[in-house]
Amino acid sequence: HLLTRLPDEEVLAARAERESVLVLCSSGDDPLDHVRIGEAAEAVWLEAVARELAASVMTQPLRLAEVRDRLSSDLGLDAVPHLLMRLGHP
């Protein structure tokens, strides 16, 4: 069995500072909007891989209207957030 050694807190903090989070949004919340968000996420992920970046996505919290509304409000968005994508160096 393999052991994974975690970096120390300073290294982890430095890596987190170099990461970015994208909020993928659309003007609506119908099935076509969901398809377009999926296409956009795929394009971003492929570009990230081409640039040797790691990516992860989160959608589950955004399935709740109150979470989507709060995120839109806090970020001053005039759109429906569907997906959060974290990008950074592995």
Phi, psi and omega per residue, in radians:
H1 nan 2.471 -3.075
L2 -1.643 2.504 3.070
L3 -1.840 2.336 3.090
T4 -1.789 2.134 3.141
R5 -1.592 2.169 3.117
L6 -1.458 2.492 3.059
P7 -1.166 2.817 3.113
D8 -1.245 3.008 -3.035
E9 -1.065 -0.660 3.141
E10 -1.118 -0.732 3.123
V11 -1.146 -0.783 3.120
L12 -1.080 -0.739 3.131
A13 -1.114 -0.730 3.126
A14 -1.119 -0.692 3.110
R15 -1.149 -0.741 -3.129
A16 -1.094 -0.606 3.122
E17 -1.160 -0.428 -3.125
R18 -1.618 -0.006 -3.138
E19 -1.513 2.788 3.073
S20 -2.240 2.642 3.048
V21 -2.129 2.157 3.063
L22 -1.711 2.482 3.036
V23 -1.966 1.942 3.125
L24 -1.557 2.165 -3.025
C25 -2.248 2.840 3.006
S26 -2.454 2.979 -3.131
S27 -1.366 -0.264 -3.114
G28 -2.437 -2.975 -3.099
D29 -2.416 0.662 3.132
D30 -1.756 3.042 -3.081
P31 -0.970 -0.641 3.117
L32 -1.151 -0.671 3.064
D33 -1.063 -0.694 3.133
H34 -1.124 -0.712 3.107
V35 -1.106 -0.785 -3.131
R36 -1.130 -0.649 3.077
I37 -1.126 -0.714 3.090
G38 -1.074 -0.725 3.102
E39 -1.130 -0.724 3.121
A40 -1.133 -0.740 3.124
A41 -1.083 -0.719 3.114
E42 -1.075 -0.777 -3.129
A43 -1.107 -0.753 3.124
V44 -1.123 -0.770 -3.111
W45 -1.097 -0.762 3.122
L46 -1.107 -0.696 3.099
E47 -1.159 -0.672 3.099
A48 -1.060 -0.805 3.122
V49 -1.075 -0.730 3.127
A50 -1.075 -0.498 3.131
R51 -1.688 0.226 3.105
E52 1.074 0.645 3.068
L53 -1.809 2.712 3.024
A54 -1.708 2.646 3.136
A55 -2.445 2.628 3.000
S56 -2.515 2.652 -3.109
V57 -2.146 2.705 3.061
M58 -2.443 2.228 3.122
T59 -2.199 -0.506 -2.964
Q60 -0.942 -0.829 -3.135
P61 -1.071 -0.513 -3.089
L62 -1.343 -0.053 3.056
R63 -1.331 -0.255 3.113
L64 -1.616 2.172 -3.087
A65 -0.980 -0.691 -3.107
E66 -1.161 -0.558 3.096
V67 -1.253 -0.807 3.096
R68 -1.021 -0.820 -3.108
D69 -1.086 -0.737 -3.128
R70 -1.163 -0.732 3.119
L71 -1.104 -0.784 3.104
S72 -1.023 -0.796 -3.130
S73 -1.128 -0.853 -3.100
D74 -1.084 -0.603 -3.117
L75 -1.641 -0.034 -3.141
G76 1.176 0.619 -3.109
L77 -1.573 2.505 3.005
D78 -1.895 0.959 -3.049
A79 -2.781 2.971 3.132
V80 -1.736 1.995 3.087
P81 -1.305 2.325 -3.115
H82 -2.029 -0.489 -2.960
L83 -2.660 2.395 2.994
L84 -1.876 2.295 3.131
M85 -2.205 2.111 3.113
R86 -1.661 2.293 -3.130
L87 -2.204 2.442 3.091
G88 -3.068 3.130 3.117
H89 -1.423 2.382 -3.131
P90 -1.198 nan nan
